[in-house]
Amino acid sequence: MPTSKKLLQKIWQWLSNIFSIAIALIWSAPIIWAIVASFRPATEPISRGDVWFGSILTFENYTHAWSLAPFGQYYVNTILVVVLILVVQLITIVLAGFAFANYEFFGKRWIFFFVLLQMMIPTSALLAPNFATIRQMGLFDTRLAIAIPYFGSAFGTFLMRQAFLAVPRDLVDAGVIDGCSWWQLILHIYLPPAIPSLVAFGLSSATWHWNEFLWPLIITNSDKARPLTAGLVRFTQLGEIGAQWSLLSAATLMVIAPLFITFLIFQRKFIQSFLHSGIK
Amino acid sequence: MSQEAVKPARFKPLPYLLIFPTAIFVALFTAWPVILSIYQSFFKQRLNIARFREPTYIVWGNYTDLFSDPYFIQIIKNTLLYILGTVPISILLGFLFALMVNRKVRMVGFLRLAFFHPMVMPMVSAATIWMFLFTPNYGLFNTALEFLGYSGPQNWTGNPDLALLSVIIVAVWKNSGYYMIFYLAGIQNLPEDVYEAAALDGANAWQSLWKITFPLLRRTTLFITIIAFIDSFRTVDHIFVLTSGGPSRASSVLLFDLWQQRFEFQDVGASAAITVIFIIILLAFTITNFVTSEKKEA
């Protein structure tokens, strides 16, 4: 009896393993196929039933894609936008989170609620009126225009407030007695234990803005501001590209690569940060 | 701080100054656009038609126009279908993936990577890869389906009956792994002793899954449903790449239509009205969720 039960368990284990692997392979097939295709020589277009590497491995698709569109400029634009958003956000959310966690003041609840409004109405819903605002500000077709709507973050403020509230009040009082000014309180008492939250927020913010498409699409009009995502879509629509899938795969992978490689290295941190940022 | 609390209330500007940078950006890019949209939605204004260039007050005109337009009704239907097609399936898959990854086997790392990786790429890249997969004749998707005995139409993104399904497939592929990590965290926080008790009572694996694991994860499921729902409204990037909302709006959803009204048809009034409808749906959803989850707490 126990042996047959064990056997049954073993079979069940095997079956679920095989099933899991099968699903996982199906799930990774798209990216694997894109990688395979990106190394195929352009002279060997993919035909029916043809799913593997060509006769030789080649980088020519990558160099060709790079020469057809200013991907270098797109990279610079994306990186600048992501870094700009991140730097400003880290400052604004720490300051606001600190104010909400540390002080009692008139209208606190209402101001907090007002800020949280941003979490209920995603910015993408507001792209038409925000487009009008950006035009009015004279920022159309600049990298600043892509970044500026995200400078204040309700979610980040909320996250920092939560992290700061976990700091023991006695510690803060001790700091005050020692004569810490408000920014010394932040630097020496509130911030150190909140670093994990800050990192989690930073990773998800960077991922989010690296990947964003719709807002940059409508707010840029030239390659001097256009980020990778909008650049890629433009590239796919270029007349001379057509159905050259090896070339398109190479371009797509170039857009994915930096973030993807970072993800592979810091997988756990990334997943943690995504867990943290569910509400974003 | 404690010393100051004793003093009679004196206006301290510091907290306001600290919040000011955040509040000003929220005011400019969340509050103001809401007000502007409500205002503009009562005016007819089309930038590409000379006589409608200047806004004219038409009260509810934009709203009545929208709801009497069969195209807009079609878009509402598409949006509902899109939500029904993406939200439940990707949540279920997320749960399934979490069960697969939450085992003590060596390949867990590979499984997690396989399920989660679509999340860290831009939606437009995912869609570009899928455009390649959907290609008639030699696209991997069609090759695989043919292998399984499928003989239907292959032009997934260009067929009015399949276009919406094709964008649903891409969204499910991209998001399921994201929902997995929430279930995974939820499962790993479940108390072990409940399972031990159930095992003693003779419950099999299947029973403890549906009678214990799933009910205990109700809060996680509710939370994931909220993000999945909002996400299904907010992301239309793949529609730009795969179908452009076509053919003849068969795969257009609310946000895509909003973009099209404003930036293709240059209809400021209609796009403002859609923005308002959009905001009302999102707020109604958030408030309902808040109220129901508060009730459950009590």
HADDOCK unambig.tbl for C-alpha pairs under 7 A between the chains (distance, minus, plus):
assign (segid A and resid 20 and name CA) (segid B and resid 100 and name CA) 6.27 0.50 0.50
assign (segid A and resid 24 and name CA) (segid B and resid 111 and name CA) 5.80 0.50 0.50
assign (segid A and resid 24 and name CA) (segid B and resid 114 and name CA) 5.41 0.50 0.50
assign (segid A and resid 24 and name CA) (segid B and resid 115 and name CA) 6.48 0.50 0.50
assign (segid A and resid 27 and name CA) (segid B and resid 114 and name CA) 6.16 0.50 0.50
assign (segid A and resid 27 and name CA) (segid B and resid 115 and name CA) 6.38 0.50 0.50
assign (segid A and resid 28 and name CA) (segid B and resid 114 and name CA) 5.41 0.50 0.50
assign (segid A and resid 30 and name CA) (segid B and resid 129 and name CA) 6.53 0.50 0.50
assign (segid A and resid 30 and name CA) (segid B and resid 130 and name CA) 6.97 0.50 0.50
assign (segid A and resid 34 and name CA) (segid B and resid 129 and name CA) 6.46 0.50 0.50
assign (segid A and resid 47 and name CA) (segid B and resid 138 and name CA) 5.61 0.50 0.50
assign (segid A and resid 48 and name CA) (segid B and resid 137 and name CA) 5.89 0.50 0.50
assign (segid A and resid 48 and name CA) (segid B and resid 138 and name CA) 4.12 0.50 0.50
assign (segid A and resid 49 and name CA) (segid B and resid 138 and name CA) 5.94 0.50 0.50
assign (segid A and resid 49 and name CA) (segid B and resid 143 and name CA) 6.52 0.50 0.50
assign (segid A and resid 92 and name CA) (segid B and resid 21 and name CA) 6.12 0.50 0.50
assign (segid A and resid 92 and name CA) (segid B and resid 22 and name CA) 5.73 0.50 0.50
assign (segid A and resid 95 and name CA) (segid B and resid 18 and name CA) 5.23 0.50 0.50
assign (segid A and resid 95 and name CA) (segid B and resid 19 and name CA) 6.58 0.50 0.50
assign (segid A and resid 96 and name CA) (segid B and resid 18 and name CA) 5.47 0.50 0.50
assign (segid A and resid 96 and name CA) (segid B and resid 19 and name CA) 4.46 0.50 0.50
assign (segid A and resid 96 and name CA) (segid B and resid 22 and name CA) 6.71 0.50 0.50
assign (segid A and resid 99 and name CA) (segid B and resid 15 and name CA) 5.06 0.50 0.50
assign (segid A and resid 99 and name CA) (segid B and resid 18 and name CA) 6.18 0.50 0.50
assign (segid A and resid 99 and name CA) (segid B and resid 19 and name CA) 6.64 0.50 0.50
assign (segid A and resid 103 and name CA) (segid B and resid 15 and name CA) 6.70 0.50 0.50
assign (segid A and resid 115 and name CA) (segid B and resid 23 and name CA) 6.28 0.50 0.50
assign (segid A and resid 115 and name CA) (segid B and resid 26 and name CA) 6.28 0.50 0.50
assign (segid A and resid 118 and name CA) (segid B and resid 26 and name CA) 6.56 0.50 0.50
assign (segid A and resid 118 and name CA) (segid B and resid 30 and name CA) 5.97 0.50 0.50
assign (segid A and resid 120 and name CA) (segid B and resid 282 and name CA) 6.98 0.50 0.50
assign (segid A and resid 120 and name CA) (segid B and resid 283 and name CA) 6.50 0.50 0.50
assign (segid A and resid 120 and name CA) (segid B and resid 286 and name CA) 6.76 0.50 0.50
assign (segid A and resid 121 and name CA) (segid B and resid 279 and name CA) 6.52 0.50 0.50
assign (segid A and resid 121 and name CA) (segid B and resid 282 and name CA) 6.70 0.50 0.50
assign (segid A and resid 124 and name CA) (segid B and resid 234 and name CA) 6.24 0.50 0.50
assign (segid A and resid 125 and name CA) (segid B and resid 275 and name CA) 6.39 0.50 0.50
assign (segid A and resid 125 and name CA) (segid B and resid 278 and name CA) 6.84 0.50 0.50
assign (segid A and resid 126 and name CA) (segid B and resid 33 and name CA) 6.32 0.50 0.50
assign (segid A and resid 126 and name CA) (segid B and resid 275 and name CA) 6.73 0.50 0.50
assign (segid A and resid 128 and name CA) (segid B and resid 262 and name CA) 6.69 0.50 0.50
assign (segid A and resid 129 and name CA) (segid B and resid 33 and name CA) 5.04 0.50 0.50
assign (segid A and resid 129 and name CA) (segid B and resid 36 and name CA) 6.59 0.50 0.50
assign (segid A and resid 129 and name CA) (segid B and resid 37 and name CA) 6.38 0.50 0.50
assign (segid A and resid 130 and name CA) (segid B and resid 29 and name CA) 6.30 0.50 0.50
assign (segid A and resid 130 and name CA) (segid B and resid 33 and name CA) 6.06 0.50 0.50
assign (segid A and resid 149 and name CA) (segid B and resid 25 and name CA) 6.67 0.50 0.50
assign (segid A and resid 149 and name CA) (segid B and resid 29 and name CA) 5.62 0.50 0.50
assign (segid A and resid 151 and name CA) (segid B and resid 25 and name CA) 6.45 0.50 0.50
assign (segid A and resid 152 and name CA) (segid B and resid 21 and name CA) 6.91 0.50 0.50
assign (segid A and resid 152 and name CA) (segid B and resid 22 and name CA) 4.33 0.50 0.50
assign (segid A and resid 152 and name CA) (segid B and resid 25 and name CA) 5.27 0.50 0.50
assign (segid A and resid 152 and name CA) (segid B and resid 26 and name CA) 6.15 0.50 0.50
assign (segid A and resid 153 and name CA) (segid B and resid 22 and name CA) 6.77 0.50 0.50
assign (segid A and resid 173 and name CA) (segid B and resid 1 and name CA) 6.51 0.50 0.50
assign (segid A and resid 176 and name CA) (segid B and resid 1 and name CA) 6.64 0.50 0.50
assign (segid A and resid 207 and name CA) (segid B and resid 120 and name CA) 6.75 0.50 0.50
assign (segid A and resid 211 and name CA) (segid B and resid 121 and name CA) 6.58 0.50 0.50
assign (segid A and resid 211 and name CA) (segid B and resid 122 and name CA) 4.15 0.50 0.50
assign (segid A and resid 211 and name CA) (segid B and resid 123 and name CA) 6.95 0.50 0.50
assign (segid A and resid 212 and name CA) (segid B and resid 122 and name CA) 6.81 0.50 0.50
assign (segid A and resid 213 and name CA) (segid B and resid 237 and name CA) 6.52 0.50 0.50
assign (segid A and resid 214 and name CA) (segid B and resid 237 and name CA) 6.45 0.50 0.50
assign (segid A and resid 229 and name CA) (segid B and resid 124 and name CA) 6.51 0.50 0.50
assign (segid A and resid 233 and name CA) (segid B and resid 241 and name CA) 6.74 0.50 0.50
assign (segid A and resid 245 and name CA) (segid B and resid 132 and name CA) 6.61 0.50 0.50
assign (segid A and resid 249 and name CA) (segid B and resid 129 and name CA) 6.80 0.50 0.50
assign (segid A and resid 252 and name CA) (segid B and resid 125 and name CA) 5.51 0.50 0.50
assign (segid A and resid 256 and name CA) (segid B and resid 121 and name CA) 5.64 0.50 0.50
assign (segid A and resid 260 and name CA) (segid B and resid 120 and name CA) 6.46 0.50 0.50
assign (segid A and resid 260 and name CA) (segid B and resid 121 and name CA) 6.94 0.50 0.50
assign (segid A and resid 275 and name CA) (segid B and resid 181 and name CA) 6.79 0.50 0.50
assign (segid A and resid 275 and name CA) (segid B and resid 182 and name CA) 6.37 0.50 0.50
assign (segid A and resid 278 and name CA) (segid B and resid 227 and name CA) 6.97 0.50 0.50
assign (segid A and resid 279 and name CA) (segid B and resid 227 and name CA) 6.70 0.50 0.50
